Every structure is written in structure tokens, then in C-alpha cells.
């Protein structure tokens, strides 16, 4: 498996380190899907779970939108795959394609990067609509890093189950 990731800096400042860890995890998810066709990407783990690599990509598009766009720009922005904030709906990738899922995910990642770049500091605060509480950009970045870390572990197992590929 080709590894295009750049590791985070060992001594960077806080913002640079958070940005690098987030991008490292984003690249990890893409890497786990590399070289697979739509059918393989839709392959589900095991009953009763409907989890698939394509479902994870769709889910992370929702996560990126919910935590960056909806928190810092537009609380009412529609979700990508559901009419309401339903992160589980994204997991159903049965009718989805790589092109569709990755286009949505990559667009949300770019939008999230724009939100982060344009923020004056990690102390930028906005109301998290689901909680009705203030959150900082720092907290959002950490939360999304943890989401990717959790789901990249799932992606490891899913990929191994598809074709035996293992690795970072």
C-alpha cells in the first residue's frame, strides 16, 4: 500500500500540530480505500453491522460538515446524506459510489480547511447547534481528530477483511 501521509511535526506549535494530525488522519482514511472498486468499498463488515469503507467516507463528510461548517458558519446548513443530523444515515452506502462519496467528503474537507485557515486563532468560539453550548476551534479540531482515529481503526479492519491488506 502506497503511504502518501506526512507525519505531524515533533515540535510544532499547537495549531500546526493539530492541523497536521487532522490531515494525517484524513489521508489515512483515503489510503485505506485506495485501489478498491465500488463493490469492495461497499462491502459490509459483518451482520448486523452495515459498516463499510464507503460508509465511513460518507460519515466523515457528515462529521466535517457538522463540526466546521455548521458550527462556525451556518447552523442550518443541510447535512450531506440526511435531512436531519443523523450520522448513522451516512453509513448506508448501498447505493453510493466512490466518485459520489469522495467528492462530497473532499469538498467538506476543503471547506473545513478554509474555516480553520481563516480563523484568527484556535480560540475562535461558536455555538455548537446540537448542544447549544459554545465550543472553540481547538475543541472542534481535537474532536474531529478523535473521530478519524476511531474510524480509521474500523477502516483497518474493513480493509483487511476485503483483501488482506494491512498496515499503518
C-alpha positions in Angstrom: 0.0 0.0 0.0 1.4 3.4 -1.0 1.7 5.7 2.0 1.3 9.3 1.0 1.0 10.6 4.5 3.2 13.3 6.1 3.6 12.8 9.8 2.9 15.6 12.2 5.8 17.8 13.4 7.6 16.6 16.5 8.0 20.2 17.8 5.4 22.3 16.0 3.2 24.9 17.6 -0.3 23.9 18.7 -2.2 25.0 15.6 0.4 23.5 13.2 0.3 20.2 15.2 -3.5 20.0 15.3 -3.7 20.7 11.5 -1.1 18.1 10.7 -2.7 15.4 12.8 -6.0 16.1 11.2 -4.6 15.9 7.7 -2.7 12.8 8.6 -5.9 11.1 9.7 -7.8 12.4 6.6 -5.1 10.9 4.4 -5.2 7.7 6.3 -8.8 7.2 5.5 -8.2 7.8 1.8 -5.3 5.5 1.8 -7.4 2.7 3.3 -9.8 3.0 0.3 -7.1 3.2 -2.3 -7.3 0.7 -5.2 -10.7 -0.6 -4.3 -13.7 -0.5 -6.7 -17.2 0.5 -5.6 -18.3 -3.1 -4.7 -15.3 -3.6 -2.4 -15.8 -0.2 -0.8 -19.5 -1.0 -0.1 -18.6 -4.4 1.4 -20.0 -4.5 4.9 -18.2 -5.8 7.9 -20.5 -8.4 9.4 -24.1 -8.7 10.4 -25.8 -6.9 11.9 -23.4 -4.0 11.2 -23.8 -2.2 7.9 -20.3 -0.5 8.3 -18.3 -0.3 5.1 -15.3 1.8 3.9 -17.6 3.8 1.7 -20.0 4.3 4.7 -17.0 5.6 6.7 -16.1 8.2 4.0 -19.8 9.3 3.9 -19.9 9.5 7.7 -16.7 11.6 7.8 -18.2 14.0 5.2 -21.1 14.5 7.7 -18.6 14.9 10.6 -16.6 17.5 8.7 -19.8 19.5 7.8 -21.3 19.3 11.2 -18.3 20.4 13.1 -16.8 23.0 10.9 -19.5 24.4 8.5 -22.5 24.1 10.8 -20.7 25.3 13.9 -18.7 28.2 12.5 -20.7 29.4 9.5 -24.2 28.2 9.1 -26.1 26.3 11.8 -28.8 25.5 9.3 -26.6 24.1 6.5 -28.2 20.8 5.4 -26.3 17.7 6.2 -24.8 15.8 3.3 -26.6 12.5 3.4 -29.6 13.1 5.7 -32.4 15.6 6.2 -31.6 15.9 9.9 -28.4 15.5 11.9 -28.3 11.7 11.6 -24.7 10.4 11.4 -25.9 6.8 11.1 -27.7 7.5 7.8 -24.3 8.1 6.1 -23.2 4.5 6.9 -25.8 3.1 4.4 -23.6 3.3 1.3 -25.5 0.6 -0.5 -26.5 2.9 -3.4 -23.4 5.1 -3.3 -20.3 5.2 -5.5 -16.7 6.1 -4.8 -17.0 9.1 -7.0 -20.1 10.5 -5.2 -18.8 9.8 -1.7 -15.3 11.0 -2.2 -16.5 14.2 -4.0 -18.7 15.1 -1.0 -16.0 14.2 1.6 -13.2 16.0 -0.2 -15.4 19.1 -0.6 -16.2 19.1 3.1 -12.5 18.6 4.0 -11.6 21.6 1.8 -14.3 23.7 3.4 -13.1 22.7 6.9 -9.6 23.7 6.0 -10.9 27.0 4.8 -12.7 27.6 8.1 -9.6 26.7 10.1 -7.2 28.8 7.9 -9.5 31.9 8.1 -9.9 31.7 11.9 -7.6 34.2 13.7 -6.9 31.7 16.4 -7.8 28.3 17.9 -9.8 30.4 20.5 -12.5 31.1 17.9 -15.7 30.3 19.6 -19.2 29.5 18.2 -22.3 27.8 19.4 -22.5 24.1 18.7 -26.1 23.8 17.5 -26.9 20.4 18.8 -25.7 21.2 22.3 -26.5 24.9 22.4 -23.1 25.5 24.0 -20.0 27.4 23.0 -17.1 25.4 21.5 -13.7 26.5 20.4 -12.0 25.7 17.1 -9.4 23.9 19.2 -12.0 21.6 20.7 -13.6 21.0 17.3 -10.2 20.1 15.7 -9.4 17.7 18.6 -12.9 16.2 18.4 -12.6 15.6 14.6 -9.1 14.1 15.1 -10.6 11.6 17.6 -13.4 10.8 15.2 -10.9 10.0 12.4 -8.7 8.0 14.8 -11.7 5.9 15.9 -13.0 5.3 12.4 -9.5 4.7 10.9 -9.3 1.7 13.3 -12.5 0.5 11.7 -11.1 1.1 8.3 -8.0 -1.0 9.1 -10.3 -4.0 9.9 -12.6 -3.4 7.0 -9.7 -3.3 4.5 -8.1 -6.4 5.9 -11.4 -8.2 5.5 -11.7 -7.1 1.9 -8.3 -8.1 0.5 -6.0 -8.9 3.4 -4.1 -5.5 3.1 -2.8 -4.5 6.5 -0.5 -1.7 7.6 -0.4 1.8 9.0 
